[in-house]
Amino acid sequence: QVQLVESGGGLVQAGGSLRLSCVTSGRSFSTYSMRWFRQAPGKEREFVAHCSTSGGTTYYADSVKGRFSISRDNAKSTLYLQMNSLRPEDTAVYYCNAVGGGMSYWGKGTLVTVSS
């Protein structure tokens, strides 16, 4: 059983920063491509950022490029999302996603609220 647990969400002023974490259970974290998604109130889930198994390849949605940074620590089975210059439109539940071995796993999400 693979479990993903996000943390680090909270309330922050526009222009501020937060760092989200996603801890993954099991011994296969280093074999998973990892992604962050988010879902804002009343909107569909959208892609935020991707990180390859080694962390060497990253990809970002245009809306967060230059402001967010995805990274991973395979020794700690943890994925991170550093969010800077936050905007009210970044307000959403952020979800961690792991893909590997023909499977896709999701966390329950952590809420980020950005006030203006």
PyRosetta script that sets phi, psi and omega in degrees:
from pyrosetta import init, pose_from_sequence

init()
pose = pose_from_sequence("QVQLVESGGGLVQAGGSLRLSCVTSGRSFSTYSMRWFRQAPGKEREFVAHCSTSGGTTYYADSVKGRFSISRDNAKSTLYLQMNSLRPEDTAVYYCNAVGGGMSYWGKGTLVTVSS")
pose.set_psi(1, 129.9)
pose.set_omega(1, 178.5)
pose.set_phi(2, -106.7)
pose.set_psi(2, 127.9)
pose.set_omega(2, 177.7)
pose.set_phi(3, -124.3)
pose.set_psi(3, 137.4)
pose.set_omega(3, 177.9)
pose.set_phi(4, -119.3)
pose.set_psi(4, 129.9)
pose.set_omega(4, -178.1)
pose.set_phi(5, -127.0)
pose.set_psi(5, 114.7)
pose.set_omega(5, 178.5)
pose.set_phi(6, -87.9)
pose.set_psi(6, 151.7)
pose.set_omega(6, 175.1)
pose.set_phi(7, -154.3)
pose.set_psi(7, 168.6)
pose.set_omega(7, 175.7)
pose.set_phi(8, 104.5)
pose.set_psi(8, -6.3)
pose.set_omega(8, 178.2)
pose.set_phi(9, -70.9)
pose.set_psi(9, 167.0)
pose.set_omega(9, -180.0)
pose.set_phi(10, 166.7)
pose.set_psi(10, -167.0)
pose.set_omega(10, 179.7)
pose.set_phi(11, -99.6)
pose.set_psi(11, 130.7)
pose.set_omega(11, -179.1)
pose.set_phi(12, -143.1)
pose.set_psi(12, 148.7)
pose.set_omega(12, 176.3)
pose.set_phi(13, -74.9)
pose.set_psi(13, 150.3)
pose.set_omega(13, 174.4)
pose.set_phi(14, -53.3)
pose.set_psi(14, 136.9)
pose.set_omega(14, -176.5)
pose.set_phi(15, 91.8)
pose.set_psi(15, -11.0)
pose.set_omega(15, -179.6)
pose.set_phi(16, -84.2)
pose.set_psi(16, -173.7)
pose.set_omega(16, -175.7)
pose.set_phi(17, -133.8)
pose.set_psi(17, 152.7)
pose.set_omega(17, 172.5)
pose.set_phi(18, -144.3)
pose.set_psi(18, 152.4)
pose.set_omega(18, 171.9)
pose.set_phi(19, -121.5)
pose.set_psi(19, 119.5)
pose.set_omega(19, 177.0)
pose.set_phi(20, -92.5)
pose.set_psi(20, 148.0)
pose.set_omega(20, 176.1)
pose.set_phi(21, -126.4)
pose.set_psi(21, 151.4)
pose.set_omega(21, 176.3)
pose.set_phi(22, -137.8)
pose.set_psi(22, 110.0)
pose.set_omega(22, 179.4)
pose.set_phi(23, -95.0)
pose.set_psi(23, 130.1)
pose.set_omega(23, -176.0)
pose.set_phi(24, -113.8)
pose.set_psi(24, 129.6)
pose.set_omega(24, 179.0)
pose.set_phi(25, -79.4)
pose.set_psi(25, 167.0)
pose.set_omega(25, 178.9)
pose.set_phi(26, 89.2)
pose.set_psi(26, -178.5)
pose.set_omega(26, -175.7)
pose.set_phi(27, -109.0)
pose.set_psi(27, 9.6)
pose.set_omega(27, -173.2)
pose.set_phi(28, -108.3)
pose.set_psi(28, 12.0)
pose.set_omega(28, -175.6)
pose.set_phi(29, -54.7)
pose.set_psi(29, -41.9)
pose.set_omega(29, -176.0)
pose.set_phi(30, -67.8)
pose.set_psi(30, -12.5)
pose.set_omega(30, 178.2)
pose.set_phi(31, -96.8)
pose.set_psi(31, -3.6)
pose.set_omega(31, -177.5)
pose.set_phi(32, -96.7)
pose.set_psi(32, 132.1)
pose.set_omega(32, 161.6)
pose.set_phi(33, -73.3)
pose.set_psi(33, 138.5)
pose.set_omega(33, -174.0)
pose.set_phi(34, -119.2)
pose.set_psi(34, 146.8)
pose.set_omega(34, -179.3)
pose.set_phi(35, -142.4)
pose.set_psi(35, 152.4)
pose.set_omega(35, 167.7)
pose.set_phi(36, -110.4)
pose.set_psi(36, 134.6)
pose.set_omega(36, 171.3)
pose.set_phi(37, -122.8)
pose.set_psi(37, 166.3)
pose.set_omega(37, 175.0)
pose.set_phi(38, -145.9)
pose.set_psi(38, 155.8)
pose.set_omega(38, 177.3)
pose.set_phi(39, -136.7)
pose.set_psi(39, 114.4)
pose.set_omega(39, 178.5)
pose.set_phi(40, -84.5)
pose.set_psi(40, 158.4)
pose.set_omega(40, 178.9)
pose.set_phi(41, -55.5)
pose.set_psi(41, 128.6)
pose.set_omega(41, 177.6)
pose.set_phi(42, 75.7)
pose.set_psi(42, 5.9)
pose.set_omega(42, -178.7)
pose.set_phi(43, -122.8)
pose.set_psi(43, 163.8)
pose.set_omega(43, 177.5)
pose.set_phi(44, -78.8)
pose.set_psi(44, 158.5)
pose.set_omega(44, 175.9)
pose.set_phi(45, -61.0)
pose.set_psi(45, 138.1)
pose.set_omega(45, 179.7)
pose.set_phi(46, -131.1)
pose.set_psi(46, 150.6)
pose.set_omega(46, 177.5)
pose.set_phi(47, -70.0)
pose.set_psi(47, 140.6)
pose.set_omega(47, 178.3)
pose.set_phi(48, -115.7)
pose.set_psi(48, -54.9)
pose.set_omega(48, -174.6)
pose.set_phi(49, -158.4)
pose.set_psi(49, 152.4)
pose.set_omega(49, 179.7)
pose.set_phi(50, -126.2)
pose.set_psi(50, 145.6)
pose.set_omega(50, 176.3)
pose.set_phi(51, -137.7)
pose.set_psi(51, 128.0)
pose.set_omega(51, 179.2)
pose.set_phi(52, -69.5)
pose.set_psi(52, 172.7)
pose.set_omega(52, -174.9)
pose.set_phi(53, -58.0)
pose.set_psi(53, -36.1)
pose.set_omega(53, -179.2)
pose.set_phi(54, -91.1)
pose.set_psi(54, -11.9)
pose.set_omega(54, -174.0)
pose.set_phi(55, 86.4)
pose.set_psi(55, 0.7)
pose.set_omega(55, -175.4)
pose.set_phi(56, -78.4)
pose.set_psi(56, -20.1)
pose.set_omega(56, -179.7)
pose.set_phi(57, -122.7)
pose.set_psi(57, 125.7)
pose.set_omega(57, 177.8)
pose.set_phi(58, -127.8)
pose.set_psi(58, 155.8)
pose.set_omega(58, -179.7)
pose.set_phi(59, -149.5)
pose.set_psi(59, 140.7)
pose.set_omega(59, -174.5)
pose.set_phi(60, -130.8)
pose.set_psi(60, 149.1)
pose.set_omega(60, 168.7)
pose.set_phi(61, -65.0)
pose.set_psi(61, 146.7)
pose.set_omega(61, -179.1)
pose.set_phi(62, -57.1)
pose.set_psi(62, -32.6)
pose.set_omega(62, -175.9)
pose.set_phi(63, -66.9)
pose.set_psi(63, -20.6)
pose.set_omega(63, -177.7)
pose.set_phi(64, -118.2)
pose.set_psi(64, -5.6)
pose.set_omega(64, -177.1)
pose.set_phi(65, -59.1)
pose.set_psi(65, 132.1)
pose.set_omega(65, -178.6)
pose.set_phi(66, 88.8)
pose.set_psi(66, -12.9)
pose.set_omega(66, 179.7)
pose.set_phi(67, -114.2)
pose.set_psi(67, -34.8)
pose.set_omega(67, -178.2)
pose.set_phi(68, -106.9)
pose.set_psi(68, 152.0)
pose.set_omega(68, 177.1)
pose.set_phi(69, -138.7)
pose.set_psi(69, 123.5)
pose.set_omega(69, 178.5)
pose.set_phi(70, -98.4)
pose.set_psi(70, 141.9)
pose.set_omega(70, 178.3)
pose.set_phi(71, -154.2)
pose.set_psi(71, 170.3)
pose.set_omega(71, 179.8)
pose.set_phi(72, -146.1)
pose.set_psi(72, 153.2)
pose.set_omega(72, 174.1)
pose.set_phi(73, -123.6)
pose.set_psi(73, 98.4)
pose.set_omega(73, -175.4)
pose.set_phi(74, -65.9)
pose.set_psi(74, -29.1)
pose.set_omega(74, 177.5)
pose.set_phi(75, -65.0)
pose.set_psi(75, -28.8)
pose.set_omega(75, 179.2)
pose.set_phi(76, -103.6)
pose.set_psi(76, 3.5)
pose.set_omega(76, -178.1)
pose.set_phi(77, 50.4)
pose.set_psi(77, 44.3)
pose.set_omega(77, -173.7)
pose.set_phi(78, -130.3)
pose.set_psi(78, 135.2)
pose.set_omega(78, 174.3)
pose.set_phi(79, -106.1)
pose.set_psi(79, 144.1)
pose.set_omega(79, -179.0)
pose.set_phi(80, -125.7)
pose.set_psi(80, 154.1)
pose.set_omega(80, 169.6)
pose.set_phi(81, -136.3)
pose.set_psi(81, 107.2)
pose.set_omega(81, 175.6)
pose.set_phi(82, -86.8)
pose.set_psi(82, 121.0)
pose.set_omega(82, -176.3)
pose.set_phi(83, -115.9)
pose.set_psi(83, 117.0)
pose.set_omega(83, 178.8)
pose.set_phi(84, -117.3)
pose.set_psi(84, 163.6)
pose.set_omega(84, 178.9)
pose.set_phi(85, 49.5)
pose.set_psi(85, 48.4)
pose.set_omega(85, -175.2)
pose.set_phi(86, -65.5)
pose.set_psi(86, 145.2)
pose.set_omega(86, -179.6)
pose.set_phi(87, -121.1)
pose.set_psi(87, 155.6)
pose.set_omega(87, 178.0)
pose.set_phi(88, -54.4)
pose.set_psi(88, -33.9)
pose.set_omega(88, 179.6)
pose.set_phi(89, -70.4)
pose.set_psi(89, -7.5)
pose.set_omega(89, 173.2)
pose.set_phi(90, -80.9)
pose.set_psi(90, -8.2)
pose.set_omega(90, 179.4)
pose.set_phi(91, -59.8)
pose.set_psi(91, 123.0)
pose.set_omega(91, -176.4)
pose.set_phi(92, -177.1)
pose.set_psi(92, 167.8)
pose.set_omega(92, 165.1)
pose.set_phi(93, -86.9)
pose.set_psi(93, 126.0)
pose.set_omega(93, -177.5)
pose.set_phi(94, -101.1)
pose.set_psi(94, 130.0)
pose.set_omega(94, -176.0)
pose.set_phi(95, -117.1)
pose.set_psi(95, 138.2)
pose.set_omega(95, 174.0)
pose.set_phi(96, -92.4)
pose.set_psi(96, 137.9)
pose.set_omega(96, -177.7)
pose.set_phi(97, -132.5)
pose.set_psi(97, 130.8)
pose.set_omega(97, 177.3)
pose.set_phi(98, -117.5)
pose.set_psi(98, 133.7)
pose.set_omega(98, -178.4)
pose.set_phi(99, -128.0)
pose.set_psi(99, 129.2)
pose.set_omega(99, 177.4)
pose.set_phi(100, 175.5)
pose.set_psi(100, 154.3)
pose.set_omega(100, 179.1)
pose.set_phi(101, 59.0)
pose.set_psi(101, 30.8)
pose.set_omega(101, -179.4)
pose.set_phi(102, 74.0)
pose.set_psi(102, 14.0)
pose.set_omega(102, -177.6)
pose.set_phi(103, -124.2)
pose.set_psi(103, 158.5)
pose.set_omega(103, 175.6)
pose.set_phi(104, -134.0)
pose.set_psi(104, 129.3)
pose.set_omega(104, -176.5)
pose.set_phi(105, -122.1)
pose.set_psi(105, 147.0)
pose.set_omega(105, -176.4)
pose.set_phi(106, -130.8)
pose.set_psi(106, 144.6)
pose.set_omega(106, 169.4)
pose.set_phi(107, -85.9)
pose.set_psi(107, 177.7)
pose.set_omega(107, -179.2)
pose.set_phi(108, -87.5)
pose.set_psi(108, -11.9)
pose.set_omega(108, 173.8)
pose.set_phi(109, 98.6)
pose.set_psi(109, 158.3)
pose.set_omega(109, 173.8)
pose.set_phi(110, -135.6)
pose.set_psi(110, 136.3)
pose.set_omega(110, -173.1)
pose.set_phi(111, -86.5)
pose.set_psi(111, 129.2)
pose.set_omega(111, 173.3)
pose.set_phi(112, -114.8)
pose.set_psi(112, 123.9)
pose.set_omega(112, 178.2)
pose.set_phi(113, -121.0)
pose.set_psi(113, 122.5)
pose.set_omega(113, -178.8)
pose.set_phi(114, -112.1)
pose.set_psi(114, 117.3)
pose.set_omega(114, -179.1)
pose.set_phi(115, -95.1)
pose.set_psi(115, 149.6)
pose.set_omega(115, -179.2)
pose.set_phi(116, -93.6)
pose.dump_pdb("model.pdb")
